[in-house]
Structures are given as structure tokens and as C-alpha cells.
Amino acid sequence: MKRVYFGLLTSVCWLSLGFPQATANEAEFVTDPVVLHPDQSATPPAPAPMRVASADRPNMGGGFIEFLFGDGQGQGYQPQDQLDRQRPLYPQQPSYQPQPQMMPQQTMQQPGISEPARPAFDPKYEKQVVDYGGKESAGTLVVDTPNKFLYLVQGNGKALRYGIGVGRPGFTWSGVKTISAKKEWPDWTPPAEMIARRPDLPRHMEGGPQNPLGARAMYLGSTLYRIHGSNEPWTIGTNVSSGCIRMRNEDVIDLYGRVNVGTKVVII
């Protein structure tokens, strides 16, 4: 009986001694209770301290293990919500650099790109001597607008004929004028009416190969119309101008040397 009592007393003593230690060990791993529906107005509790290993621990390669035992110096695992807080709200856009604009002339002259093909010059518009049965006397200029020819009457039933370009529909005209002035490589100042139709035209252009009046100009009376050369020879034989009579540069130079101020010009 004494032995049974002594055994029971010994067991009670061991249980009494071990219970506080077990309680202490268990308390070390107990965390704060999880609140399923926290009060929104309440201040959130401070996060529980994170367990870290000693400073001389080896590199554990990152990831979740590194997060558990990391030192918090940038090599450990970061929860996704922390990464999201570090990202900008909007992705950074590349800086805009305006591209230099290319002028139309540069665009046309790109390597490997040739200018559009021009119509071939019709041989019938070449300068030539032809028969003339009209009533005008020698030395008179006759402009045949419908057929795109200009005649310099020679007499004896002959005339020197040139191909010309004439006014577009609505810009043709007829009448009798005289050559009031002659100019070599004339300047060009588009009239106000032409500027109103074509605001892109220059207000003035010095004479030269790029000038639309070409190499020579013969002015008709007090009008703005002229017989002049052209830097667009492929337009000869067409309705293209604003009322002027245009010729190839080689033809207008030839005619310029054959007529004088005061020459009669008949436009039909």
C-alpha cells in the first residue's frame, strides 16, 4: 500500500514540475487570434515580430525559405502586396521625340525612286514651216487656240508654226493685241486672282530655269497675258494655263528673236 501511494505522489510531482514548462513552450508559438470581421474604425494591430536567423547564416537562395529566415535586407522573399506597392500606378511611357518632317522635294528624290513618267512630246508640235492660207500679212502672229498652234506668217502662203499650251476650260480668250514688251528670263508675280485660286503659290519669283515663265516672255497689250516659255515642256499641246500662251523654251527663244515690240497678235 505504501508503494502505491509513493508512486502516485511521484507522478503528481512530475506533472506539477512539467506543466509550467510545457505551458511556457506552448506560449512561445501562440499567435494573436485572427479576427474574421475586424472593426474598420479600429487601429490595425502591429504585425507580429519576424523570426530571423543569426547574421552569420549562409545564403539560402531566396524564395519562401529565405522569407522565413531572412534578415530583411533585400535578399529575402517579399509578399506580393509589398511588390505591388513598389510598382508605379501607370507604366512608364517612352519619351516622345517628334520626327523631323521631310520636305516634298526630298520625298520625291529618295534613292531608288524616280520621278513620274511624263508624256512624250508629240512631233506634230515641233517647229516647222507649213502652208498658210489665211488673210493675215507677213510678220503677224496667229494663235490657233483650239488646235494648240501658233503661226508666224511668212508671206507667200507660208508660215512658221510652233506647238503651244493654252488656257484651261474657262480661261481661254480671243481678240487682237500687240506685243507691248519683251523680257529675257522674266520675273514672275502671280496676280491676285491667281493667288486667290492657288494660295500656295509664291508671291514673287526671280527669273531662272525654275520660273514658270521660262526663258522669254512677250507681253500682250495692257493685259496680264503673255507668250512665254515653260519649264514643263510636256504640257505643250494641252489646256493647262490660266490664259497665257506657253511654248517650249527653245521655241520661245527662236520666236523672241523674230518679232519686235508692236507686232500684231491675233488670238482665235
Legacy VTK file of the C-alpha trace (Angstrom):
# vtk DataFile Version 3.0
C-alpha trace
ASCII
DATASET POLYDATA
POINTS 268 float
0.000 0.000 0.000
2.867 2.353 0.821
4.442 1.594 -2.535
1.240 2.515 -4.399
0.928 5.782 -2.517
4.562 6.670 -3.132
4.151 6.021 -6.892
1.087 8.234 -7.100
2.850 11.017 -5.204
5.855 10.800 -7.502
3.667 11.081 -10.619
1.882 14.126 -9.228
5.205 15.826 -8.554
6.500 15.199 -12.062
3.256 16.519 -13.545
3.450 19.598 -11.331
7.020 20.287 -12.362
6.443 19.721 -16.121
3.207 21.673 -16.541
4.693 25.184 -16.218
7.476 24.363 -18.723
5.008 22.929 -21.251
2.820 25.967 -20.813
5.779 28.246 -21.432
6.871 26.292 -24.519
3.369 26.382 -25.959
3.025 30.144 -25.317
6.103 30.779 -27.430
4.292 29.567 -30.560
0.832 31.023 -29.877
-0.043 33.959 -32.169
-2.719 36.597 -31.852
-6.226 35.387 -32.697
-7.408 36.010 -36.260
-10.301 38.488 -36.466
-12.633 37.450 -39.246
-14.668 40.703 -39.207
-12.415 43.437 -37.844
-13.802 46.832 -36.878
-12.927 49.180 -39.784
-12.560 52.147 -37.445
-10.149 50.347 -35.136
-6.404 50.782 -35.489
-4.901 47.620 -37.021
-2.647 45.698 -34.645
1.072 45.838 -35.147
2.457 42.871 -37.069
3.992 40.086 -35.052
7.810 40.148 -34.925
9.502 38.063 -37.631
11.862 35.337 -36.666
15.328 35.767 -38.139
18.419 33.648 -38.098
21.807 34.801 -36.886
23.865 37.249 -39.024
26.388 34.603 -39.949
23.850 32.316 -41.562
24.618 31.077 -45.115
22.785 32.357 -48.171
19.666 30.204 -48.583
18.910 31.115 -52.197
15.844 33.337 -51.716
12.234 32.212 -52.012
9.865 31.345 -49.203
12.590 29.755 -47.050
14.601 32.976 -47.282
11.479 34.891 -46.265
11.061 32.753 -43.135
14.659 33.083 -42.012
15.839 36.132 -43.983
17.389 39.249 -42.434
15.107 41.725 -44.245
17.958 43.406 -46.179
16.567 42.955 -49.707
17.571 39.336 -50.386
14.589 37.651 -48.749
11.184 36.872 -50.147
8.728 39.779 -50.287
4.992 39.196 -50.142
3.089 40.120 -53.312
1.329 43.063 -51.677
4.700 44.693 -50.917
5.821 44.244 -54.524
2.581 45.811 -55.729
3.150 48.820 -53.509
6.558 49.327 -55.115
5.221 49.307 -58.695
4.092 52.625 -60.267
0.376 53.006 -60.873
0.984 53.580 -64.584
3.745 52.018 -66.680
6.395 54.484 -67.711
5.929 55.566 -71.308
8.883 56.227 -73.639
9.628 59.890 -74.154
8.126 61.323 -77.336
10.622 62.625 -79.823
8.971 64.345 -82.807
10.320 63.059 -86.078
11.731 65.638 -88.459
9.321 66.347 -91.269
10.550 65.668 -94.758
10.001 68.282 -97.416
8.081 67.189 -100.546
11.142 67.766 -102.729
13.214 65.446 -100.530
10.490 62.820 -100.653
10.472 62.856 -104.453
14.243 62.456 -104.612
14.613 59.435 -102.356
17.195 56.943 -103.620
15.694 54.404 -105.954
12.521 56.442 -106.559
12.320 58.176 -109.925
10.016 60.988 -110.928
6.721 60.002 -112.563
6.927 59.400 -116.304
5.989 62.401 -118.445
4.034 62.172 -121.694
6.243 62.023 -124.783
6.406 65.226 -126.813
4.201 64.879 -129.898
6.319 65.506 -133.045
3.485 67.471 -134.657
4.205 70.291 -132.176
7.785 70.641 -133.389
8.655 73.959 -135.040
8.135 73.624 -138.822
7.243 75.559 -141.949
3.669 74.895 -143.130
1.258 76.221 -145.703
-0.813 79.204 -144.656
-3.971 80.322 -146.484
-5.201 82.981 -144.039
-5.646 86.704 -144.602
-3.031 87.980 -142.122
0.034 89.716 -143.504
3.636 88.668 -143.047
5.009 89.294 -139.575
1.665 88.721 -137.819
1.310 86.183 -135.050
-1.800 83.997 -135.154
-2.708 81.896 -132.111
-4.964 78.947 -133.021
-6.312 78.133 -129.541
-8.460 75.057 -130.413
-5.617 73.304 -132.281
-2.772 74.475 -129.972
-0.657 76.098 -132.671
0.999 79.494 -133.011
1.812 80.764 -136.546
4.317 83.412 -137.541
3.098 84.407 -141.008
5.980 84.411 -143.525
4.151 85.522 -146.656
3.900 83.719 -149.984
1.440 81.247 -148.466
3.842 80.042 -145.794
4.055 80.314 -142.046
6.368 79.119 -139.285
4.317 77.001 -136.900
5.011 76.220 -133.208
3.208 73.995 -130.747
1.747 75.762 -127.702
-0.157 75.179 -124.471
-3.286 77.256 -123.899
-5.777 78.131 -121.161
-7.783 75.576 -119.277
-11.546 75.459 -119.842
-12.928 78.763 -118.649
-9.583 80.561 -119.149
-9.409 80.745 -122.936
-9.993 84.041 -124.695
-9.793 85.663 -128.138
-9.005 89.093 -129.528
-6.338 91.204 -131.222
-3.368 92.538 -129.235
0.135 93.816 -129.863
3.406 92.872 -128.198
3.930 95.668 -125.666
7.159 94.428 -124.049
9.764 91.701 -124.267
11.845 90.244 -121.425
14.532 87.601 -121.120
14.259 85.254 -118.128
11.430 87.322 -116.681
10.435 87.503 -113.025
7.006 86.212 -112.123
4.497 87.860 -109.788
1.224 85.898 -109.758
-1.825 88.215 -109.965
-4.252 88.448 -107.063
-6.837 86.360 -108.909
-4.359 83.501 -109.278
-3.279 83.760 -105.630
-6.936 83.510 -104.619
-7.227 80.250 -106.592
-3.822 78.926 -105.515
-2.803 80.280 -102.092
0.262 78.011 -102.149
1.901 79.964 -104.987
4.862 82.232 -104.206
4.137 85.943 -104.155
7.173 86.603 -106.360
9.788 84.511 -108.134
13.016 85.657 -109.734
13.684 84.669 -113.320
15.552 81.446 -113.949
15.218 77.809 -115.044
12.654 77.062 -112.305
10.488 80.058 -113.145
7.190 79.058 -114.842
7.581 81.891 -117.394
10.624 80.169 -118.816
13.417 81.748 -120.821
11.498 84.553 -122.607
8.226 86.465 -122.319
6.338 88.726 -124.773
3.609 90.777 -123.083
0.281 91.276 -124.849
-1.006 94.850 -124.673
-2.022 96.009 -121.207
-3.281 92.594 -120.143
-1.640 90.131 -117.806
-1.365 87.598 -120.651
1.945 86.693 -122.213
3.512 84.433 -124.779
6.224 82.827 -122.695
8.439 79.806 -122.264
7.878 76.953 -119.844
9.817 74.637 -117.549
7.151 71.987 -118.236
7.564 71.113 -121.930
5.313 68.046 -121.592
2.322 70.410 -121.239
2.632 71.639 -124.818
-0.484 70.621 -126.784
-2.756 70.753 -123.710
-5.198 73.097 -121.998
-3.104 73.936 -118.959
-2.592 77.665 -118.352
-4.603 80.498 -116.828
-4.864 82.233 -120.200
-1.231 82.702 -121.234
0.247 81.050 -124.324
3.154 78.854 -123.347
5.903 77.405 -125.565
8.953 75.223 -125.122
11.953 77.293 -124.064
13.863 76.579 -127.311
10.828 77.642 -129.360
10.116 80.848 -127.438
13.785 81.847 -127.748
13.543 81.339 -131.504
10.304 83.354 -131.774
11.630 86.100 -129.471
14.409 86.821 -131.949
11.987 87.067 -134.898
9.420 89.578 -133.598
9.558 93.099 -132.207
7.544 95.269 -129.842
4.420 96.370 -131.735
3.928 93.051 -133.543
0.255 92.269 -134.134
-1.097 89.157 -132.356
-4.436 87.604 -133.344
-5.916 85.085 -130.861
-8.732 82.907 -132.253
LINES 1 269
268 0 1 2 3 4 5 6 7 8 9 10 11 12 13 14 15 16 17 18 19 20 21 22 23 24 25 26 27 28 29 30 31 32 33 34 35 36 37 38 39 40 41 42 43 44 45 46 47 48 49 50 51 52 53 54 55 56 57 58 59 60 61 62 63 64 65 66 67 68 69 70 71 72 73 74 75 76 77 78 79 80 81 82 83 84 85 86 87 88 89 90 91 92 93 94 95 96 97 98 99 100 101 102 103 104 105 106 107 108 109 110 111 112 113 114 115 116 117 118 119 120 121 122 123 124 125 126 127 128 129 130 131 132 133 134 135 136 137 138 139 140 141 142 143 144 145 146 147 148 149 150 151 152 153 154 155 156 157 158 159 160 161 162 163 164 165 166 167 168 169 170 171 172 173 174 175 176 177 178 179 180 181 182 183 184 185 186 187 188 189 190 191 192 193 194 195 196 197 198 199 200 201 202 203 204 205 206 207 208 209 210 211 212 213 214 215 216 217 218 219 220 221 222 223 224 225 226 227 228 229 230 231 232 233 234 235 236 237 238 239 240 241 242 243 244 245 246 247 248 249 250 251 252 253 254 255 256 257 258 259 260 261 262 263 264 265 266 267
